[in-house]
Amino acid sequence: MYSLLIAEDENLIRRGIVKALDWGALGFSIAAAVENGFEVLDEMAREPADVLLTKSFNCAVNGDWKLAADFAK
């Protein structure tokens, strides 16, 4: 089973993504569902996920620029 980290800034959409699918049946366990790039970095430092589900980056907001730069390394 793969661990999945979900990153979405809109709370309602984030909760919907978590609940909309039977992630376990698809071979995923949800490691965390977070709001912004800073939280992604914190979660990945604590326990790296196998898959990151996120929308395209808005590099001027919420740490997404740092997230993109750190993943590029």
C-alpha positions as CSV (number, residue, x, y, z in Angstrom):
1,M,0.0,0.0,0.0
2,Y,1.3,3.5,-0.9
3,S,1.1,6.4,1.5
4,L,-0.7,9.5,0.1
5,L,-0.3,13.1,1.2
6,I,-3.1,15.4,0.0
7,A,-2.4,19.1,-0.3
8,E,-5.4,21.5,-0.9
9,D,-5.9,25.0,0.4
10,E,-9.7,24.9,0.4
11,N,-11.0,22.9,3.4
12,L,-14.2,21.7,1.8
13,I,-12.4,20.4,-1.3
14,R,-9.6,18.8,0.8
15,R,-12.2,17.0,2.9
16,G,-14.1,16.0,-0.2
17,I,-10.9,14.5,-1.8
18,V,-10.3,12.5,1.4
19,K,-13.9,11.1,1.5
20,A,-14.8,10.9,-2.2
21,L,-12.9,7.8,-3.0
22,D,-12.2,4.5,-1.3
23,W,-8.4,5.1,-1.1
24,G,-7.7,1.8,0.5
25,A,-9.3,-0.1,-2.3
26,L,-7.1,1.8,-4.7
27,G,-4.0,0.8,-2.8
28,F,-3.4,4.1,-0.8
29,S,-3.5,5.0,2.8
30,I,-3.9,8.7,3.6
31,A,-0.8,9.9,5.5
32,A,-2.2,13.4,5.9
33,A,-4.3,16.1,4.3
34,V,-2.8,19.5,4.6
35,E,-3.6,23.1,3.7
36,N,-0.4,24.5,2.2
37,G,3.2,24.0,1.1
38,F,4.7,24.6,4.5
39,E,2.6,21.9,5.9
40,V,3.6,19.5,3.1
41,L,7.3,20.2,3.9
42,D,6.6,19.5,7.6
43,E,4.8,16.2,6.9
44,M,7.4,15.1,4.4
45,A,10.2,15.8,6.9
46,R,8.3,13.9,9.6
47,E,7.3,10.9,7.5
48,P,7.8,11.0,3.7
49,A,4.7,10.0,1.7
50,D,5.0,7.9,-1.5
51,V,2.6,10.1,-3.4
52,L,1.8,13.8,-3.2
53,L,-1.6,14.9,-4.6
54,T,-1.8,18.6,-5.2
55,K,-2.9,21.1,-7.7
56,S,-0.6,23.3,-9.7
57,F,1.5,25.6,-7.6
58,N,0.7,29.2,-6.9
59,C,4.3,30.2,-6.1
60,A,3.5,33.5,-4.4
61,V,1.2,32.0,-1.8
62,N,1.4,29.6,1.2
63,G,4.9,28.3,0.9
64,D,4.3,26.7,-2.5
65,W,7.5,28.3,-3.9
66,K,9.6,26.8,-1.1
67,L,7.8,23.5,-1.7
68,A,8.6,23.5,-5.4
69,A,12.2,24.5,-4.8
70,D,12.7,21.8,-2.1
71,F,11.3,19.1,-4.4
72,A,13.5,20.3,-7.2
73,K,16.6,19.5,-5.2
